[in-house]
Amino acid sequence: MTAQTTKPALTLNRFIEGLRKNAANGKTPHLGVLNIPPDLRLGAEDYQAISRDAFHHLPENTQIHRLENGMVACVRGTKWTEDDSSFVEHVRETLEEVIERQGLGTIPKNLWSRFRWPEDDERLGQLLGIPLSERLMGDGWARFDMSEMLRGAITIEAVFDSCRRQAILSFDDTRRQILGHEIYCSLDYLRQHHLASFLLEGPGELEILSRVLDEKVMEVTRTIAPSILPDKLHLNMRVQTVLSDTFAEFVNHDDGKLIKNMAIEFSMENAIANWWEFEDACEFLHSSGIEVGLDRITLPALEFLSPRKMNVDFIKVIWDQNIIGSRRTEVAERLREFASLFVERSLILTRCDSRTALRMGRSLGVEVFQGSYIDAMLGSYLHRECKSKRRSTDKRCAVCQWAPREARKNGCNFHFRSGKRLAEV
C-alpha cells in the first residue's frame, strides 16, 4: 500500500463528494486525516517518505488521498478497529525531520484525527475549514440519496435541451417513406451542459442517472406526444425501467392513448446483462400492444446472434465504416442474411452518417435507415413544408427537425409524418 503522491492533490469538494457517494450506496466510510499544516511545505519526496515508512502500518484496503490543503486522508469502507499508534509515530518522525531541515514550522497537536461519515461531518468540516453539515435544526439525519438529488437537478427543460429526434426512413426503387421517429436524450450533452458539477464516474452512479433519465424522458414524451402521435414513436429505455411502477403509470396515461403507436428499444448491452428480465419485459410490452426492438447491435456482433431466437419486432444495427479486409466480406454476408430474415422493414441500419452507408446497406438488402445523413436528406423537404414565420437568419426547420426544444421555442409544427412519401429525396 502506497500513498497516491504521483496524482494531483484532490480538491476538498471532490473528496467530500466521494464520501457522500459511498454513503448513498449504503456504506459507512471510516477515515482518518493527517493535519499537515501548509507552512511545513512538504514536497513530493516528503510524501513519498511518509508513504514508504508509515502507510504500511495502516490496515489493508485503506485508500490514501492527498488533499489540496496539504492534509492526507486515509479512508476505509469498513470499521477501523486496528491500533494506529505506530502509524502516527512514523508520520511524526518524518515531520520532525522536515522541520529540522527547513528550520520552521510546528507539528499540530491534532496531527491525526479519526472520523466516521456521515455522523462526524461537523467535526470533519471544522478540521477542513468548510461547512459540511446538512442537518436542519430539530431534524434528524437524512441519508444522502443520489437518485433524489438527480431528480431535482435534471429539470424537464434540461431534458428538452438534451433531447434529439431522428427520422426512420425506408427506401426502395420508387419511393422514400417516413416510418417513424426516435426520441432519445443525449447523455453526453446532458452531463456536459447540465450536470457538469456532478462527479458521475462509476457504473453505480451512471446506472442511477440512467434510471432517473428514463423517468424524465417519459415526462417529456407526455408533453410532446400530442404533436407527434399517431405517428410511430420510438423510445430508448432500460429493461429495469420497463418493469417498474413508473413505466406502468406511463403506459396507462390518458387511457393508454400514448402507447398505441409506440415502440420501445433496448440496448444490446442492457438486454444481455439482464437477459431474464429482458424476456419478461418483451412479454409485458407485447401484451400491452407495444413493439419491442433491440438497439446498438454492432456489425461484428451479428455473428453471435441467432435471429430466430430473438423475441423482438425489429433490430437496429450500427453502421461501421471501419470494417475492412477479409472480415468485411463475412460481416456483409451476415448482414445480408439478417436483412433477409427480418423482412417487412424490421432491420434498421442506424448511425448512417454518409452516402456510403446508405448505398452499401441497400446493396445488402437493408431497406430502413436512420442517422445524420438521413436527417440531412430531409432538410429541403422540411424547409418547404414548414409554415412557421421566417426570420432573417433562421432556416426554420434546419434545427427543429431533430431538436424538440427548437420546435417548441419557435412554435414550429411537427413535419415528420409517418406514411409521408418523399419522391425527391
N, C-alpha and C positions, 0 to 999 in steps of 0.2 A: 504494500500500500504506500503510495507516494502522493505528495501534495501536487495539485494541478497548477504548478507555478508557470508552466510554459503558456498557459491560456491567459487571455486578458482578464483583468480583475472584473468580478461580477458586480453589476450595479445593485444597490440596495433594493430598488423596486423589483428587479428581476429575481433576486434572492427570495424576497417575501412572496412574490407571486408563485414561486416554486413550492414554498411551504403551504400555501393555500390550495394549490392543485392537489398535493398529497392528502391534505385534509378532506378535500372534496371527494377523493377516491376512497374515503373511509379509513385512511391511515392516520396514525398519531405520531408525527415526527418527534424524535428526541434529538436535541442538539446542544453543542457547547460552543462558546465563542471566545476566541483569544482576543482580548482587548489590547491590541498593539497600537500605541499612540503614533500618529503620523510624524511627530518630532524625532522618533527614533530613526526614521529614514532607512528602513530595511531595503536592501537591494535584492535582486533575484538570487544571488548566491546565499544570502542570509535565509531566505525562504527555503532554499534547497537544503541548507544545513538543518533547519528545523524538520524538514521532511525526512532527511536521512537519519537523524539522531532521535527524533521524538515520535513521529507518527506511527512507527511500528509498535508502539505501546498502546495504541488505540484498538478497540475491538474490530473484528473483521466486518466488512461491508459498511465501513464508515466513509461517507463522501466528504471530500475536502474542498472548500470553496474560499478562495482569497477574494475579499470584498474590496470595493473601490476606495473605502476609507482606510485601508491597510489592515483591518481585522481579518481573522481567519475563522471560518465557521466549519464545524465538524458535525455532520448530520447523519443520523441513523433512522431507519424506518421503523425500528422496533425498540423495545425498552432497553435502557442503558444501565446495566447493573454492575459492570466491571469497575474496579478501582482505577482512578485516573491520576493518582498522585505522582507516579513515576513519569507519566507523560508531561504533566505540568512542570515537574522539576527539570526535565531535559529542556523544555522551552525556556524556562527561567535562566538556565545556564547559558543558552545561546544568546539571549537578550543581554545578559550581563557582559558577554564578550563584545557585543555590538556597542554597548555604552562605553566600555573601556577603550575600544578602538576609536570611537568618534569623540569621546570626551564630553558628551552632553546627553541629556535625557534621563528619565527615571522609569522604573517598572511600576505600573499602577497596582494598587492593592487588589483590585478586582480583575486581575490578569485573566482568570478563567472562570466563566460562569456557565452553569447548566440550565437549560430551558426545556419545556415541553410545549409543543404547539397544538392547539391554539390557546391553551389555558394560561400560558405565561406571555401572551402577546404584549401586555402593557410593560412588563419588565424588559422584554427584548427591545421594545420601541424606545424605552428610556436609555438603554445602552447604546443603541444605534443613533439616537437623536432624531427619530422620526415618529410621528403619531401612527399607531397601528391598530389600536383597539376599535372594534366595530360594535362594541356593546352600547346599548342605549340605557339611559337611566331608568331603573326599575324593571328592565327586561333581562331575560336570561340570554345565554349564548346561543346564537343561531348558526348552525353548521353551514359553512360555505358551500353553495350549490352552483356549480358551473352552468348547468343547463338553465336554471332560472336567470342567472346573470346574462347568458347569451340571448335568452328570450327577450330580456329587456333591452339588450344592446342592439339586436337586429330588428330594426323597425321595418314596417311594411314599405316605407319609402326606400330603405336600403335594398330590400329585395327587388323592388321595381327597378331600381337603378342598376342592379346586377343581373336582371333577367335578360335572356336572349330568346329570340324566336326565329325558327328556321322552317322554310317550306320543305315539304316532301313531295318530289315531283317525279312523275312517271314519263317514260319516253318510249315511243315506238316509231315506226316509219312514217306515220301520217299525222301524229298529234302529240302534244305535250299537255299533260293534265295534272293539276294540283290534287294530291290525295289527302293532305292533312298538314298539320303544323306541330312542331315540337317546341314546348316551352321549357326552358331549363335555366337554372341560376348559375352564373359563372362564379364558382367557389373562389378562384384565384382573384377575380375582381373584387368580390366581397371582402376577402381577407386583406387585400392591399389597400382598399379605399375606406372601408367601414369598420374593420376590426384590426387596424394596424397596431393598436395599443395592447392587444391581447397576444400572449405568447402561446399560440396554439401549435405545438410541435409534435407531441407524442401521438400514437394511434388512439389512445383513450380520449384525448381532447378533440381530435378530429372526428371521432365517432359520435361524440356528444354534439358537436357542431352540425354534422350531417343530419342527425335526428331532428334537431331544432330547425334546421333549414328546410327539411321536408314539410314540417308543420307550417312554416311561413309561406312556402310556395303554394300550399293548399289554400291559404288565406288569400294570396294574390290571385289564384285561379278563380276563386269565387267572385272576385272583383271584375276580372276581365272576361270571364266566360260569356256573359250575355252578348258581348260584341263579336265573339268568335263562333260559338255554337249556333246552329247544329253541325258545324264543320268538325271533322275529326281532330281531336286534340291529344297530343302525346305528352305524358309527364314522366320524368325520371324519378323513381322512388327507391328506397331501400326495402329489402324484404321485411325487416323488423317494423318499419312504418306501416306497411300494408296490414300487418297482423295486429295493429294497435287499435285502441278505442278511438283515438283521434281520427284515424282513417275511416273507421266505421261511421262516425258522425259526418265525415266529409262526403261519403258516397250517398248518404241519406239526406243530404242537404237539398232543400227545395223539392221534396218528394222524389228524389232520385233523378231529377232532370239533368243534373250536372254531369252524370256519368253515362248518358245514353250514347254519346259518340266519343267515348274516351278510351285511350289505350295507356297502359302502364308499362314502363320499361325498367328492367332490372339490369344492372351491370353484370357482366360475366363473373367478375371477381367476387361480388357480393353474393351471387347465386351459388357459386362453388363453395364459398366459405360457410354458407348456411343452407346446405342442399335440402335437408328435410323440411326446413321452414319454407324454402323456396317452392317446393312442390305443394305444400299446404297453401301458400299464398296464391299460386297459379289456380288451384282448385277453387279457392274462395272467389277470386276475380272472375273466373269463368262462370261460376254460379250466379254472380251479380251482373253478368252480361258485359263485362269489361274485357277487351282484348289484352293479351299479355305478350310482351316481346323481350328478347334477350339482347342487350346492347353491349357495345365495346368489345366485340369479338375481333381479335386480330387475325390477319390472314394466316400466319403460321398455326394459330390455334385450331383452324378448321380441320387439321389433320387428326386432332384428338377428340373431335366432337362427333357424336352419332346423331344425324338429323332425325332418324326415325324414333329416337328415344327422348326427343325434346318436346315437352308438352307446352309449346308456345305457338302463338299465331303468326309471329314473324320474327326475324332475326336481323340485326344490324351489324354489318361487317365494316371495319375501319379500313379505308383505302390507305395503302402504304406504298409510296413510290420508290422506297429503298430496296424492294425485293429485286435482286439481281442474280445473274449467273444461273446455274443449273436449278437452284431452288425456285426460280421464278416460274419455270415450266410446271413443276409439281404443284405449286400453290395455285397457279392459274387453272390447272385441271381440277383441282379440288374445289375452287370457287365455281367453276362451270358445273360441277356435279351438284353442289348445293343449290345453285340457281335453277337447275332442272327439277330438283325435288321440292323446293319451296316455290311453288307456282302461284299464280294469281297475285303477283306483286308482293309476296311475303318475304322477299330478301331485299334489304335496303343497303346500298353502299353509301357509307357516311364519310364525312370529312373530305369531301371531294373539293379540293382547292385548285384544281387545274382542269383544263380541257382534256388532258391525257387520262385523268381518272374517269371521266365520262366516256371517252371513246373506248378505252380498254374494258371498262365494265360492260358496256353494251356488246362488245365483241365476244364477251364470255357469257352472255345470256342474261345479264342483270338489266332490269327494266326500271328500277326505282332508285333515286339518288337524293342525297342531301349534303349540304355543305356550303362554304362561302362562294364557290364558283356558281352553284345553282342559284343562290340568292342574287349574285351579280347579274345573272342572265335575266332575272325578273325585274331588274331595276327600271328598264324602259317601259315595261308593261305597267308597273306600279305608278310610274310618273304620269302616264296617260290617264290611268284610272282615278287618280287622286283628285278629289273635288275641293280639297281644303284651300284656303286663301293663300295665294302665292306671296312669298316675301322676297325682298330684293336679293338676298343671299341664301335663300332657303330652297333646297331642291325637293321640298315637300317629303315625299316618301323615301328619299335616298337613305334615311336612317331609320325612320319609324317602321320600315319593313321588317326590321329584326330586333328593335328595342321597344318593348311595350311602353316604357316610360315616355318615349318621344311621342308615340301615338296619343297618349293621354294628355301630354303637355300641349301638343299642337291641335288637339281636337280633331285628329285625323281619323277617318273611318277605317275599318279593317278591310283589307283588299285581298287577302289570301283565301279566296273562296274555293272550298272543295268542289271538284267537278268542273271547275273553270278550265276550258280548253284554250291553250295558248299556241296558236299556229305559228307565231312569229319568233318563238324562242327555240 
